[in-house]
Structures are given as C-alpha cells and as structure tokens.
Amino acid sequence: MAAADNRSLVLGLTLITTLGGLLFGYDTAVISGAVSSIDVNFIDPLNLPETQRSTLSGFTVASALFGCVIGGASAGWLGDTIGRKRGLMVAALLFLICSLGSAAPEFGLGAIGHMGWKALIPFNVYRVIGGVGVGLASLLAPLYIAEISPPKERGRLVSFQQLAIVGGMNLVYFVNYAIALRGNETYLHTVGWRWMFASEAIPSVLFFGLLLLVPETPRWLVLKGRDPEAHKVLSRLTDEADARQVLGEIEASLKFKSEPLFAFGGLVILVGVMLSVFQQLVGINAVLYYAPMMFKNMGASTDSAMLQTVVVGAANVLFTIVAMATVDSLGRKPLLIAGAVLMAVSMLALGGLFASHQMGLWSLVMVILYIAGFAFSWGPIVWVMLAEIFPNAIKGQAMAIAVAVQWLANLVVSWSFKVIDGNSALNAAFNHGFAYFFYGAMSILAALFVWRFVPETKGRSLEAMQELWGRRLPEPPADLAGAPAVELS
C-alpha cells in the first residue's frame, strides 16, 4: 500500500473514531440549554429551601457524571476484554438509550409531560446511562487513535478527539439555540428541552453504523494472541517491512503485560491522575455546562445568553485547531504551561469583574480568552498524554484510573458550581465571582505541577514510553532485529 493510502486510511479511521468524542461533547453539553427547563419541570414543584434546591438542581445537571465515573473506571477492562472497537459500539448504544430516555423519561411510567417531579428519577437514570457511554468513549476513542497512529503524527491525530468533543459541544449549542428560537419560554419548558435531548439519537446511530467498518487495533489483537490478524491490520496501515518490525516491538513491549500497576513506579500514575484532576479543577466544565446561566448573571436575556454560548463554542473549536497544528512541533509540556497561565489570568480577571459589578463586553472577552487557553492546551493535550504516557504493560488499568478520577473531579466541579453560584452569602461578597477566583488559583497550581513533574513525550513511540520511567524497551525477536526503523508504532 502506498504511503499516501496509509495516511488516508489512518485519517479515515481517526475521523470515524472521533465521533465518540463528538457524542462525548454533545451528551455532556446538551443539558446546558435545558437547565432552566429542568428546574421548572422537576425542581421548582418541590418548593425546597435555597441550598437544597441548588444542590438537587446541581445533582441533576451533573448526574451523567456518575455514569462517566463508572464508564471511565470500566473502560480499560472492557477495552481489554472485548476490544477497543466493540467497546466503542457499546458506548454508541448507551448514547442512543440516553438520548431517547432523557427526552421522554416518563415513557412506560406515565403520561408524558404529566408526571411532574416524579419524572426526575428516570430522567437521572437515563443521564447516568449516557454518562457510562461518555466514560467509555473518553478512554477508548483516544486509545484507539493512539494505537493506530505514527509517532510523528500521534499528537495531532489524538487531538482530533478533543476537536470532536468541542465540535460536539458547539454543534449542540447551535441545536439548542435553534430549538429555543422556535418558541417562547413556555415552548422551551414544555417541548423544546425534549427535542434537545432527542437530537442526540442521530449521531449515535451514525457512530454505531460506521464502527462496523473499522478494524480492531493491532495492539489489542497481539494482546489476545491473534498475531496474524494484527499483522494483517498493520500491513494496511504501513508497508510489509514496517509491519513486521512494529509487530515485533508490540510483542516485546507486552512481554511484561502481567506486571502490577506500580511496576514502573508511582510517579507515572501520579502524573496521569493529576493531569486529569487539574483538567477539571481549572473549571472548564462549570463554564461550559452553565454558560447560558453565566451570561444571564452578566445581564443577558435568554436568547442572547444562548447566542453568546455559541460564540464560546466557536472559540473552543478554533483554538483546538491551534493545538492540533502545534502539539507535535512545540510539544506537550510548553502548551500545557502556556494554557494554564492564560486561564489563570482570565479567570482571576473575570472573578474581579463580577465582584466589582463591572459586567459587560470585557466579561465576554475574559471568558473567550479562558476558553482559548483551555482549548489549545489542557483540553486536547491531556487526552494525548493519557493515551501515550503509560507503558503498554499497565496502560489499560492506569488509564482507567486516570479517566475515572477525571470524571470524579468533573462531578465535584459541576455539582459544586451550582451550589456556590446560588449561595446568597458568597454572592453578597463576590457577586457570582467566587468560583472564578478558585478556578484561577487552580490554573496556577496546574502550571506549576506540569513544570515540575510532567515529562515531554513528543515523538516517542508507545513501545518506548516506558523508558521515561526507568525501564528499557526489551529487544525485539532476533529475526526482526535487523529490520529498518519505523514510523508507525
């Protein structure tokens, strides 16, 4: 197969796989347009005190994240057991169930639109089911891409995952905005919010269908002792000589596949977990999930808040493309540090603007700068590093831990934001600005952590990654020792 054909195949497989990322973004952000409707339909009829109301509302908005923790924690095991491809197919089915169930949580239980707050429980159950799909896709999609990508292009190709995530978020912002424009607030609270959730069914079905066309990754096939099939896939991704060499390297790197989690020391686990934690503690999902509410706090009307949310989504997409263009040239570490610094400045400034009641254009500018800082660094780069930084012998279990911890941190941030932003005492002192001061401080700590503890992984093969942690790559089989150096690994 010609080199151009190889690259086209790798790119095609990457684009199909990143539909999991698109659904990841779509599912997590679709609720941003329905927060007020959820409150009106499910929360307000309970007539709860302020703190209890905010807590229940925050829980409902963040309920999918419980499923994300489950999906993230089990994705490594599922991917190792049934394969990366079939694990993603399971995720696609869960997205579809969540979409239809969230749109009509009363189905099979009572009349649609007439159950009131009693529909809250099935609604949250369906959101948790979708969250499991998100958790699975968040690990398996970048892992699949990393395992079929050449080292020199792996950062860019895995970054397609983040572009798909923010693309999914931006797409659903447009969808939510278009649905909101079809009627007034009464329409939104009765019918509109249901169409927002139902719209996810279309990409879910498309994702499942396209996954039927993709092969399993060579590394998983070797892990299962299916070397001839792995060789066949590698021969499609590269030429015959390189396929033999890569197959030998994969076999050598899996020599220690039964080693315990801390076989390469604790630092590699710490780095993966803390990258995941800081990706959330900088506040990105509080900003994205509650963007319309944030802009309403700034004084925008409902339609204007939805439109400004679309602007934020567009900035997210644009600067993710910047990351894709620079991650394999500038490296992972410089981008993480630069992004954290920009996020710190913009969040601290936004908190100050809220606290001083100086809302207006500059507030929107600070939000866009924050999104830009995240989009060219901590959004895509963390997923790149989680897919490549762990040695093959511990990759499945280590990545599952890091992703599960990431979703736990996401849950804490998303749930707590609604409670913090609804606290009368904090608002009296900071006028909705307290949370942004906290996210700014976390951004500073994130930059310091990367500077001190995170190694650069640019250009390294996945098989050689263990050398970062003090373990040399075993020699390939003798019959492959003289084979030429390869680009795919």
C-alpha positions as CSV (number, residue, x, y, z in Angstrom):
1,M,0.0,0.0,0.0
2,A,1.3,3.4,-0.9
3,A,2.3,5.8,1.9
4,A,-0.5,8.3,0.9
5,D,-3.0,5.4,1.1
6,N,-1.7,4.5,4.5
7,R,-2.2,8.1,5.8
8,S,-5.7,8.2,4.2
9,L,-6.7,5.0,6.0
10,V,-5.3,6.2,9.4
11,L,-7.1,9.5,8.9
12,G,-10.3,7.8,8.0
13,L,-10.2,5.5,11.0
14,T,-9.4,8.5,13.2
15,L,-12.4,10.5,11.9
16,I,-14.8,7.6,12.5
17,T,-13.5,7.0,16.0
18,T,-13.7,10.7,16.9
19,L,-17.5,10.5,16.5
20,G,-17.2,9.1,20.0
21,G,-15.6,12.3,21.0
22,L,-18.4,14.3,19.3
23,L,-21.0,12.3,21.2
24,F,-18.9,12.9,24.4
25,G,-19.2,16.6,23.9
26,Y,-22.8,16.5,22.6
27,D,-24.0,14.5,25.6
28,T,-22.2,16.5,28.3
29,A,-23.2,19.9,26.9
30,V,-26.8,19.2,25.7
31,I,-28.1,19.9,29.2
32,S,-26.7,23.5,29.1
33,G,-29.8,24.6,27.1
34,A,-32.2,22.7,29.3
35,V,-31.1,23.7,32.9
36,S,-33.9,26.2,33.3
37,S,-36.5,23.8,31.9
38,I,-35.3,21.0,34.3
39,D,-35.7,23.4,37.2
40,V,-39.2,24.5,36.1
41,N,-40.4,20.9,35.5
42,F,-38.6,18.9,38.1
43,I,-37.1,21.1,40.9
44,D,-39.4,24.1,41.5
45,P,-42.6,22.0,42.2
46,L,-40.8,20.6,45.3
47,N,-40.6,24.1,46.9
48,L,-37.3,23.4,48.6
49,P,-35.1,25.8,50.6
50,E,-32.4,27.6,48.6
51,T,-29.4,25.3,49.4
52,Q,-31.4,22.1,49.0
53,R,-32.9,23.4,45.7
54,S,-29.4,24.3,44.4
55,T,-28.0,21.0,45.5
56,L,-30.7,19.0,43.8
57,S,-30.5,21.1,40.6
58,G,-26.7,20.7,40.6
59,F,-27.0,17.0,41.1
60,T,-29.5,16.7,38.2
61,V,-27.3,18.7,35.8
62,A,-24.2,16.6,36.9
63,S,-26.0,13.2,37.2
64,A,-24.4,12.0,33.9
65,L,-21.1,12.4,35.5
66,F,-21.8,9.5,37.9
67,G,-22.1,7.3,34.8
68,C,-18.9,8.9,33.4
69,V,-17.0,7.7,36.5
70,I,-18.4,4.2,36.1
71,G,-17.7,4.2,32.3
72,G,-14.2,5.6,32.8
73,A,-13.3,3.1,35.5
74,S,-14.6,0.1,33.5
75,A,-13.4,1.2,30.0
76,G,-9.9,-0.2,30.4
77,W,-11.3,-3.6,31.4
78,L,-13.9,-3.6,28.7
79,G,-11.5,-2.5,26.1
80,D,-9.0,-5.2,27.0
81,T,-11.8,-7.8,27.2
82,I,-13.9,-7.3,24.1
83,G,-11.7,-4.9,22.2
84,R,-11.5,-1.1,21.6
85,K,-13.9,-1.3,18.6
86,R,-16.7,-3.3,20.3
87,G,-16.3,-1.2,23.5
88,L,-17.0,1.9,21.4
89,M,-20.0,0.2,19.9
90,V,-21.4,-0.4,23.4
91,A,-20.9,3.3,24.1
92,A,-22.8,4.2,20.9
93,L,-25.8,2.1,22.1
94,L,-25.7,3.8,25.5
95,F,-25.7,7.2,23.9
96,L,-28.8,6.3,21.9
97,I,-30.7,4.9,25.0
98,C,-29.8,8.1,26.9
99,S,-31.0,10.4,24.1
100,L,-34.4,8.9,23.8
101,G,-34.9,8.2,27.5
102,S,-33.9,11.7,28.6
103,A,-36.3,13.2,26.0
104,A,-39.2,11.2,27.4
105,P,-38.3,10.0,30.9
106,E,-42.0,9.3,31.6
107,F,-42.2,6.7,28.8
108,G,-43.6,3.4,30.2
109,L,-44.2,5.0,33.6
110,G,-46.9,7.6,33.0
111,A,-48.3,10.3,30.7
112,I,-45.5,12.3,29.0
113,G,-45.5,15.8,30.4
114,H,-47.8,15.0,33.3
115,M,-45.6,13.2,35.9
116,G,-44.0,16.4,37.2
117,W,-41.2,16.0,39.7
118,K,-41.7,12.2,39.7
119,A,-40.1,12.0,36.3
120,L,-36.8,13.3,37.8
121,I,-35.7,9.8,38.9
122,P,-36.0,8.1,35.5
123,F,-34.5,11.3,33.9
124,N,-31.4,11.0,36.0
125,V,-31.2,7.2,35.4
126,Y,-31.1,7.8,31.6
127,R,-28.5,10.6,32.1
128,V,-26.3,8.2,34.1
129,I,-26.6,5.6,31.3
130,G,-25.4,8.2,28.8
131,G,-22.6,9.1,31.2
132,V,-21.4,5.5,31.1
133,G,-21.2,5.9,27.3
134,V,-19.3,9.1,27.7
135,G,-16.8,7.5,30.2
136,L,-16.3,4.6,27.8
137,A,-15.7,6.8,24.8
138,S,-13.5,9.2,26.7
139,L,-10.9,6.4,27.2
140,L,-11.4,4.1,24.2
141,A,-11.6,6.7,21.4
142,P,-8.2,8.3,22.1
143,L,-6.7,4.9,22.9
144,Y,-7.8,3.5,19.6
145,I,-6.4,6.5,17.7
146,A,-3.1,6.3,19.6
147,E,-2.7,2.6,18.8
148,I,-3.1,3.1,15.0
149,S,-1.1,6.4,14.7
150,P,2.5,7.0,13.6
151,P,4.5,8.7,16.5
152,K,5.3,11.8,14.5
153,E,1.6,12.4,13.9
154,R,0.1,10.9,17.0
155,G,-0.3,14.1,18.9
156,R,-2.2,15.7,16.0
157,L,-4.4,12.7,15.4
158,V,-5.3,12.1,19.0
159,S,-6.1,15.9,19.2
160,F,-8.9,15.2,16.7
161,Q,-10.6,13.6,19.7
162,Q,-10.7,17.0,21.5
163,L,-11.7,18.8,18.3
164,A,-14.6,16.4,18.0
165,I,-15.5,16.9,21.7
166,V,-15.7,20.7,21.4
167,G,-17.2,20.3,17.9
168,G,-20.0,18.2,19.6
169,M,-20.4,20.9,22.2
170,N,-20.6,23.6,19.6
171,L,-23.0,21.6,17.5
172,V,-25.4,21.1,20.4
173,Y,-25.1,24.8,21.3
174,F,-26.4,25.6,17.8
175,V,-29.0,22.9,18.0
176,N,-30.2,24.2,21.4
177,Y,-30.2,27.8,20.1
178,A,-32.2,26.8,17.0
179,I,-34.7,24.9,19.2
180,A,-35.0,27.8,21.6
181,L,-35.8,30.2,18.7
182,R,-38.8,28.1,17.7
183,G,-40.9,29.5,20.5
184,N,-41.1,31.3,23.8
185,E,-40.0,30.2,27.2
186,T,-43.3,28.2,27.6
187,Y,-42.5,26.2,24.5
188,L,-38.9,25.7,25.7
189,H,-40.1,24.4,29.1
190,T,-42.8,22.0,27.7
191,V,-41.5,20.7,24.4
192,G,-38.2,22.4,23.4
193,W,-36.0,20.8,26.0
194,R,-37.2,17.3,24.9
195,W,-36.1,17.9,21.4
196,M,-32.7,19.0,22.6
197,F,-32.1,15.6,24.2
198,A,-33.7,13.6,21.3
199,S,-31.4,15.2,18.8
200,E,-28.5,13.1,20.1
201,A,-30.0,10.0,18.6
202,I,-28.9,10.9,15.1
203,P,-25.1,11.0,15.7
204,S,-25.5,7.9,18.0
205,V,-26.9,5.8,15.2
206,L,-24.3,7.1,12.7
207,F,-21.5,6.3,15.1
208,F,-22.6,2.7,15.6
209,G,-23.0,2.1,11.9
210,L,-19.6,3.4,10.9
211,L,-17.9,1.4,13.7
212,L,-19.0,-1.7,11.9
213,L,-16.4,-0.7,9.2
214,V,-13.3,-0.2,11.3
215,P,-10.8,-2.9,12.2
216,E,-9.6,-3.7,15.7
217,T,-6.2,-2.2,16.8
218,P,-3.0,-4.3,16.3
219,R,-2.0,-4.0,20.0
220,W,-5.3,-5.5,21.2
221,L,-5.0,-8.3,18.7
222,V,-1.5,-9.1,19.9
223,L,-2.6,-8.9,23.5
224,K,-5.2,-11.6,22.6
225,G,-2.6,-13.8,20.8
226,R,-4.1,-13.0,17.4
227,D,-0.8,-12.1,15.7
228,P,-1.8,-13.0,12.1
229,E,-4.8,-10.6,12.3
230,A,-2.6,-7.9,13.9
231,H,-0.1,-8.4,11.0
232,K,-2.9,-8.0,8.5
233,V,-4.1,-4.7,10.1
234,L,-0.5,-3.4,10.3
235,S,0.0,-4.2,6.6
236,R,-2.9,-2.0,5.8
237,L,-1.6,0.8,8.0
238,T,2.0,0.6,6.7
239,D,4.2,-1.4,4.4
240,E,5.2,-5.0,4.9
241,A,8.7,-4.4,6.3
242,D,7.5,-1.9,8.8
243,A,4.5,-4.1,9.7
244,R,6.9,-6.9,10.7
245,Q,9.1,-4.6,12.8
246,V,6.1,-3.0,14.6
247,L,4.6,-6.4,15.3
248,G,7.9,-7.4,16.9
249,E,8.0,-4.3,19.0
250,I,4.5,-4.7,20.2
251,E,5.2,-8.3,21.2
252,A,8.3,-7.2,23.1
253,S,6.6,-4.4,24.9
254,L,3.8,-6.8,26.0
255,K,6.4,-9.1,27.5
256,F,5.6,-7.7,30.9
257,K,1.8,-7.4,30.4
258,S,1.0,-9.1,33.7
259,E,3.0,-6.6,35.8
260,P,1.3,-4.8,38.6
261,L,0.1,-1.2,38.4
262,F,3.1,0.3,40.1
263,A,5.7,-1.7,38.2
264,F,7.1,1.5,36.7
265,G,6.9,3.5,39.9
266,G,4.3,5.8,41.4
267,L,5.2,8.9,39.5
268,V,3.7,7.9,36.2
269,I,0.4,7.1,38.0
270,L,0.6,10.4,39.9
271,V,1.3,12.4,36.7
272,G,-1.7,10.8,34.9
273,V,-4.1,11.3,37.8
274,M,-3.1,14.9,38.5
275,L,-3.3,15.9,34.8
276,S,-6.9,14.6,34.9
277,V,-7.7,16.3,38.2
278,F,-6.3,19.7,37.1
279,Q,-8.0,19.5,33.7
280,Q,-11.3,19.7,35.7
281,L,-10.3,21.9,38.7
282,V,-9.5,24.8,36.3
283,G,-13.3,24.9,35.9
284,I,-13.8,24.2,32.2
285,N,-17.0,22.1,32.6
286,A,-18.6,24.5,35.0
287,V,-18.1,27.2,32.4
288,L,-19.4,25.0,29.5
289,Y,-22.3,23.3,31.3
290,Y,-23.6,26.6,32.8
291,A,-22.6,29.0,30.1
292,P,-26.2,30.3,29.5
293,M,-26.7,30.8,33.2
294,M,-23.3,32.6,33.5
295,F,-24.3,35.0,30.7
296,K,-27.6,35.6,32.4
297,N,-25.7,36.5,35.5
298,M,-23.9,39.1,33.3
299,G,-27.3,40.5,32.4
300,A,-28.1,38.8,29.1
301,S,-31.5,37.8,28.0
302,T,-32.3,34.1,27.3
303,D,-31.8,34.3,23.6
304,S,-28.7,36.5,24.0
305,A,-27.2,34.0,26.5
306,M,-27.7,31.1,24.1
307,L,-26.1,33.1,21.3
308,Q,-23.1,34.1,23.5
309,T,-22.7,30.4,24.4
310,V,-22.4,29.6,20.6
311,V,-19.6,32.2,20.4
312,V,-17.8,30.5,23.3
313,G,-18.2,27.1,21.5
314,A,-16.7,28.6,18.3
315,A,-13.7,29.9,20.2
316,N,-13.3,26.4,21.7
317,V,-13.2,24.8,18.2
318,L,-10.9,27.4,16.7
319,F,-8.2,27.2,19.4
320,T,-8.4,23.4,19.5
321,I,-7.3,23.5,15.9
322,V,-4.3,25.7,17.0
323,A,-3.4,22.8,19.4
324,M,-3.6,20.3,16.6
325,A,-1.2,22.4,14.5
326,T,1.4,22.8,17.2
327,V,1.3,19.8,19.6
328,D,3.8,17.7,17.5
329,S,6.1,20.7,16.9
330,L,6.1,22.7,20.1
331,G,5.5,19.7,22.3
332,R,3.0,18.8,25.1
333,K,4.6,20.5,28.1
334,P,5.0,24.1,26.8
335,L,1.4,24.2,25.6
336,L,0.1,22.9,29.0
337,I,2.1,25.6,30.9
338,A,1.1,28.5,28.5
339,G,-2.6,27.5,28.5
340,A,-2.6,27.3,32.3
341,V,-1.1,30.8,32.6
342,L,-3.7,32.3,30.2
343,M,-6.6,30.5,32.1
344,A,-5.3,31.8,35.4
345,V,-5.2,35.4,34.2
346,S,-8.6,35.3,32.5
347,M,-10.4,33.6,35.4
348,L,-8.9,35.9,38.1
349,A,-9.9,38.9,35.9
350,L,-13.4,37.5,35.4
351,G,-13.8,37.0,39.1
352,G,-12.7,40.6,39.7
353,L,-15.2,41.9,37.1
354,F,-18.1,40.0,38.8
355,A,-17.0,41.1,42.3
356,S,-16.8,44.8,41.2
357,H,-20.1,44.7,39.3
358,Q,-18.3,45.7,36.1
359,M,-20.1,43.3,33.7
360,G,-20.2,43.8,30.0
361,L,-18.0,43.2,27.0
362,W,-14.9,42.6,29.0
363,S,-16.5,39.8,30.8
364,L,-17.2,38.0,27.5
365,V,-13.7,38.7,26.4
366,M,-12.3,37.1,29.5
367,V,-14.5,34.0,29.0
368,I,-13.3,33.7,25.4
369,L,-9.6,34.1,26.5
370,Y,-10.2,31.4,29.1
371,I,-11.7,29.0,26.5
372,A,-8.8,29.8,24.2
373,G,-6.3,28.9,26.9
374,F,-8.0,25.6,27.7
375,A,-8.6,24.7,24.0
376,F,-5.0,24.9,22.8
377,S,-3.7,23.2,25.9
378,W,-5.5,21.3,28.7
379,G,-8.4,20.2,26.5
380,P,-6.6,18.2,23.8
381,I,-3.1,17.8,25.3
382,V,-4.3,15.9,28.5
383,W,-6.1,13.3,26.3
384,V,-3.0,13.0,24.1
385,M,-0.8,12.4,27.2
386,L,-3.2,10.0,28.8
387,A,-3.3,7.9,25.6
388,E,0.5,7.8,25.3
389,I,2.2,8.3,28.7
390,F,1.5,5.0,30.3
391,P,3.7,2.0,29.3
392,N,1.8,-0.7,27.4
393,A,2.1,-3.2,30.3
394,I,-0.1,-1.1,32.6
395,K,-1.9,1.1,30.0
396,G,-5.4,-0.3,30.4
397,Q,-5.6,-0.2,34.2
398,A,-3.6,3.1,34.6
399,M,-5.6,5.0,32.0
400,A,-8.9,3.7,33.5
401,I,-7.9,5.1,36.9
402,A,-6.8,8.4,35.5
403,V,-10.0,8.8,33.4
404,A,-12.3,7.7,36.3
405,V,-10.6,10.2,38.6
406,Q,-11.1,12.9,35.9
407,W,-14.8,12.3,35.9
408,L,-14.9,12.3,39.7
409,A,-13.3,15.7,39.6
410,N,-15.7,16.8,36.9
411,L,-18.6,15.7,39.0
412,V,-17.3,17.7,42.0
413,V,-16.7,20.9,40.0
414,S,-20.0,20.7,38.1
415,W,-22.1,19.9,41.1
416,S,-20.4,22.4,43.4
417,F,-20.6,25.3,40.9
418,K,-24.4,25.4,41.1
419,V,-24.3,25.4,44.9
420,I,-21.6,28.1,45.1
421,D,-23.2,30.3,42.4
422,G,-26.5,30.0,44.2
423,N,-25.1,30.9,47.7
424,S,-26.5,34.2,48.9
425,A,-23.6,34.9,51.3
426,L,-20.9,34.3,48.7
427,N,-22.9,36.4,46.1
428,A,-23.2,39.2,48.6
429,A,-19.4,39.3,48.9
430,F,-18.3,38.4,45.4
431,N,-21.4,38.8,43.2
432,H,-21.1,35.4,41.5
433,G,-17.3,35.8,41.2
434,F,-16.0,33.4,43.9
435,A,-15.9,30.3,41.7
436,Y,-13.8,32.1,39.1
437,F,-11.2,33.1,41.7
438,F,-10.9,29.5,42.7
439,Y,-10.5,28.3,39.1
440,G,-7.8,30.9,38.5
441,A,-5.9,29.6,41.6
442,M,-6.2,26.0,40.4
443,S,-4.8,27.1,37.0
444,I,-1.7,28.5,38.6
445,L,-1.2,25.2,40.5
446,A,-1.7,23.3,37.3
447,A,1.1,25.2,35.6
448,L,3.5,24.6,38.5
449,F,2.7,20.9,38.5
450,V,3.5,20.5,34.8
451,W,6.7,22.5,35.1
452,R,8.0,20.3,38.0
453,F,6.7,16.8,37.3
454,V,5.5,16.2,33.8
455,P,8.0,14.9,31.2
456,E,7.8,15.7,27.5
457,T,6.5,12.8,25.3
458,K,6.7,14.3,21.9
459,G,8.0,12.0,19.2
460,R,8.3,8.9,21.3
461,S,6.8,5.6,20.2
462,L,4.3,4.0,22.5
463,E,6.5,1.0,23.0
464,A,9.4,3.2,24.1
465,M,7.3,5.2,26.5
466,Q,8.3,3.0,29.4
467,E,11.9,4.3,29.1
468,L,10.6,7.6,30.6
469,W,10.0,5.7,33.8
470,G,13.3,3.9,34.1
471,R,12.6,0.7,32.1
472,R,14.3,0.0,28.8
473,L,12.3,-1.5,25.9
474,P,13.0,-5.3,25.6
475,E,14.8,-6.3,22.4
476,P,12.5,-7.4,19.5
477,P,12.7,-11.0,18.3
478,A,16.0,-12.0,16.7
479,D,14.5,-12.4,13.2
480,L,13.4,-8.7,13.3
481,A,16.5,-7.2,14.9
482,G,17.9,-6.0,11.6
483,A,14.7,-4.5,10.3
484,P,14.7,-0.8,9.5
485,A,13.5,1.9,11.9
486,V,9.8,2.5,11.6
487,E,7.4,5.4,11.8
488,L,4.3,3.6,12.9
489,S,4.2,2.1,16.4
